């Protein structure tokens, strides 16, 4: 089984440095992932097309317990292989791959050397065109609207809690001030009574 590191090793074996090859693999995977997350469609001519597709809510069953589960609507990534990829896979292992240009320039280390003629058809990455992005399904739009509504509700509750807390503090402050004024008035009243009593005694 191949992973990112093994792919980078194979690219490095064709003439590139391991670090630059790994950086290139990471960059391509990151770009494809970001594009799909944004709802864009990615086409690598001859290789295939990646796209994000909506999956409607459904009822599933736990194979171990037989329990029925409700699965919420979600968005999934799909891949459709291109004609060149299908033909190559059907033919099995072909001729060894040719050398690649030094990828060190990706890390700003050196200027790229002139690349030799490729031993296989070049693969072009189609530019990202948001206008041509596949329309999102109703299930995806519904899930997004639900998520937006939930966010708005959470924000509304947080704002209401803040206002309630502020009002509670203001009321407490007013009550404390009122109590202090009452205490002051009682103290003043008691002082007047005390003054009257001492005058009568004389």
N, C-alpha and C positions, 0 to 999 in steps of 0.2 A: 504494500500500500504506500502510495506517495503522499507526503505532506509538503508544506511550504519549504521546509529545510531541505528535503530530498530533491525537490524541483530546482532549488537554488544550487545544490551540489551538481546537478546534471548540466545546468547552464554554465556553471563555473568550469566544468570539465571541457566545455566547448570554447574556452578562451577568455571568459570574463572572471573578475575577482569574485570570491564567495560573498563578501560584504555587499558589493554593488548588485550582484544577482539577487540576493535576498531582499535588498531594498526595493528592487524593481518589482519582484513578485508581490511584496507587501503593498506597494503603491497601486498596482493594478487591482488587487483584491479590494483595497480600500475604496478606490474610485467606483468599482462596480457595486459594492455594498452601499455606498452613499447615494449613488444614482437610483438604485432600487428602493431605498428607504424614502427617497423623494418622489417616488411614483414614476420615475423615468424608465424608458426601455433602452437596453444596451445591446447593440448588434455588433458582433465581431464577424466581419464578412468571411464566409467559408467555415467558420468555427461554430457559430450558433447565436441565438438570441436569449438574453435574460430579461425577464419582466416580472413585475409585481402584480399578482392577481388576487381579487377578493374571494374569500371562501365563506359561503353563507353559514349561518348558525345551523347546527344539526344535532340529532340525538344519536349518541354512541352507546356502546355497551362494554363494560369491563369484562374482558375474556376470562379472568380468574374467578370473579364473584358473580358475574351475570348481571350486575347492577347497572341500571340505565343512568346515563350521564348526559347532561345538557352541555354541548360544546358551543361557546359563543362564536360569533362571526369574527373573522380575522383576515389578515392579508398574508399571502405566502409568496415565496420566490419560485419562479418556474424557469426551466431551461429547455429550449428547442434546438437540437443540433442542426448545424448547417450541412449542405450537400457535400462539401469537401471533407468534413469530419466524418460523416456517415460512410463515405467511400473509403476513407483511410482506415477506419475501424474494421470495415468489412474485409478489406484486403489483408489485414494483419500487419505485422512488423515489416516496414519497407526498408529503403536504403538508410544508412546512418545519416544523422543530421549534420549539417555543415557548421563551420565555426561562426561565432557571433562577434560583433564589434565589442570593444572594451566598454563596459557600462560604468566605468569609474566617473564619467562626467555627471552621472545622476547625483553623486555626492559632492560635486564641485572639485574633484581631485585632478582630473586631466581633461584635455580637449579630446573629443571622440576621434578615434582613428577611422580611416576610410573603410567602410564595411565591404567585405567580399560579396560577390553575387550570391544571393540566397539559393540554397539547394532545394527549396520548396516554395510554393506560392506564398507571397507575403500576406500577412493578415492585417487588415486595416480596421481600426476602431472607429465606428461611426460616431460623428460628433453628437454631443448631447443637444437635442432639440426639444425644448419643453412643449412647443406647440404640437409636436408629433407624438407626444406621450399618449399611451393607451388610456382611454377613458376609464375612470374607476367604476367598479360595479356598484349597483344599488346597495348591496350589503356593506361594501367598504364605506360608501358615503353615509349610510345609516350609522355604522359603528363610529365614524368620525364625529357625526352630529351628536351622538350619545356621549362621546368622550368630552366634546366641547361643552355640552350642557352640564355634565358632571363637574367640570372645572369651574364653570360659571356659578354653579350651586355652592361649591366649596368656598369660592371667593366671597359670595354673598353672605354665607354663614360666618366667615371669618370677619367680614366688615361689621355684621350685626353684633358679633361677640365683642368686637373692639368698641363699638358705640355703647353697648350695654355696660361694659367695664368702665368706660369714661364717665357715663352718666352716674354709675354707682359711686365712683370716686368723688364726683362733683357733689352728689347728694350727701355723702358722708362728710365732706368738707363743710357744706352748708349747715348740716346738723351740728357739727362740732363748734362752728362759729356761733350758732344760735344758742347752744348750751353755754358757751363761754360768756355770751352777752347776758343770759339769764342769771348766771352765777354772779356776774359783775353787779347786776341790778339788785340781786338779793343781798349782796355784800354792802352795797350803798344804802339800802333800805335799813339793814341791821345797824349800820353806823349811825343813821339819823335817829333811830329809836334809842340807841345807847346814849346819844347826846341829850335827848329830851329827858331821859331818866336822871341823868346826873344834874341837870338844871333844877328839876323839881326838888331833889334832895337838899340842895343848898337852901 
